[in-house]
Amino acid sequence: MKYVFSLTLCLLAALAGCAKKPPSERINITMKKYEFIPPEVHVKRGRKVLFVINSLDTQHGFHVDAFGINEPVKKGLPAEVEFESDKAGTFSMNCSIICGARHDDMEGRIIVE
């Protein structure tokens, strides 16, 4: 009986160690025709970040090709995207859902330092 109890405690401790590490930073991004607010986001390399993205006007798509992110964002329904900043550099964020005549001009930057 003692052995089963010890084994159970070991398994619980191991599972607790596997628990998902929460993001170390939360960054709010707002999308609207034809801009990102803020237009530039700075992140420290190696950090886990939670982007909370809102749309002020229509459906947009939060797209960061370098990190395989492509998340639809509906007006009034925030999207949450976890991001692991594992490589340094400047990366484009753009809208992946056509949102109007100047859709192609909608671009922001994520700078991983």
N, C-alpha and C positions, 0 to 999 in steps of 0.2 A: 504493500500500500504506500509506504514511504517513497519507493522508487517511482511509482506512477505520479505521485504528487510533485516530486522533483522534476520529472520529465515534463509535466504540464507547465511548471514555472519556467523552465528553460525555453519551451516553445513560445510561451507568452512573451518572454523577454526578447526572443529573436524576432517575433512579429512586431513588437513595439519598435525595434531598431529599423525595420523595413518600412515604417510609416512614412508617408510622403512628406518631404520637407516643405514647409510653406514658403511662398515667395518672400524674399527679403525686402522687396520694394513694390509699391503699387503706383502705377502711373496712369493718370486719366488723359485720354485723347478724345477730342471731339472732331467729328467729320461734318463738313457742310460744303455745299457747292462753292467753290472748287478749291477747298483748302483743308488743311489739318491744323488744329489748335491744340498744342503748340506745333509750329512747323518743324521743330527740331527737338529730339529727345536724346538726352545723354544718359548712358548706362555704364556702370563699372563692369569690366570684363569678369566673367566667372560668377556673376550674380543671377539669381532666379528672380524674374520680374513678372508681375501680373499687370498686363495692359487692360484697362477698363475703357472700352470704346463706345462712344455715343454718337448718334446722328441727330442733327438739328432739323433736317428737312426731308430727306428721302432715303431710300435704301442705298447703302454703299457697300463696298467690299474692302476690308482691311487686308492689304496684300503686302507681304515682305518676302520677295522671292528668295533671297539669300538664306532665309531660315525656314522656308517651306510653310509660311503662314498665309492663309487665304480664308478669312472669316467674314461671313455676311453680317452686316450691321443694319438693323431696322430702326427707324425713327421710334423713339420711346421705349426701346428694348435693348439695354446695354449688352454688348458682347464682352466676354472675358477670355483673354488669351494669355496662357503662361508662356514665358519666353526665357530661354536659357542663353545668356550672352557669352557664348563659348569662343567667339572669335572677334578680334579687334578690327575696327575699320568703320567706314561710313556706308550705310546701307539705305537704299530707297524704300520708302513706304508709299504706296499709291492705292488708288481706288480700282478694284477689279470688276465693278458693276457699272455699266454706262449710266451716268447720272446727269447728262446734259451736254450742251455744245462744247464746253471747255473741259470735259472729262479728262482728256489726255494731259491737261496742264496741272491736274491735281496730284501733287507730289510733296512728300515731306522726307525727313531724314532721321534715322536712328544712328547715333554715334556711340560706338562701344569703345571705351577708353581702357 
